[in-house]
């Protein structure tokens, strides 16, 4: 068993996720965002980084925090006020931070999209939502009442402090071809792709208001399952992988946004 150093863990995660090969938004800054001094003794995972999450990480006695939306998501900002306090706590408690955005969304085993499909009882048969040459989401075939699929999503999301909404679903509508793109997954690009590939049900985290206006005219139902809830799965799976590999404990830091 390898020694649980940040370097060793980060190398394994970068290789698993293909971090260097997958393009992302500039502020994602995938990989190690903050180093620490000692060996990693416990891992915490959370969707976002915030002072609340950091304080709960400290309470859990973890010294590696794995997140989906990292420290620099808001871009360049002065290190004062809340930004300073976050860093102060991380430094004082020797907590490292590792972030993975699109590489974690796209991964075929620990990715948010494939895991959400599994959570909803769906079996992917292909990819969906390409971004700079990489397929981020998943799609597949089914034969399930769309209302039943919506209820599955609601059951999952309730466990993460959120709510699920959908565009109009008729009483007898059946989902035959579905696609999933977690997070901010409803967009002009994903609606166009759904329309052109015969997807009749699109499951996302969130999307602009206009997507709920346009989707019915394309014969598409959109299930908005919450940005936060749909992206809890990947970081949990990643932390679990680390814990199993290095035989150290881990915990999930729940911090729902309601979105």
Secondary structure, 3 states (H helix, E strand, C coil): CCCCCHHHHHHHHHHHHCHHHCCCCHHHCCEEEECCCCCCCEEEEEEECCHHHHHHHHHCCCCEEEEEECCCCCCCCCCCCHHHHHHHHHHHCCCEEEECCHHHHHCCCCCHHHHHHHHCCCCCCEEEEEECCEEEEEEEEEEEEHHHHHHHHHHHHHCCCCCCEECCCCCCCEEEEEEEECCCCECHHHHHHHHHHCCCEEEECCECHHHHHHHHHHCCEEEECCHHHHCCHHHHHHHHHHHHHHCCEEEECCCCCCC
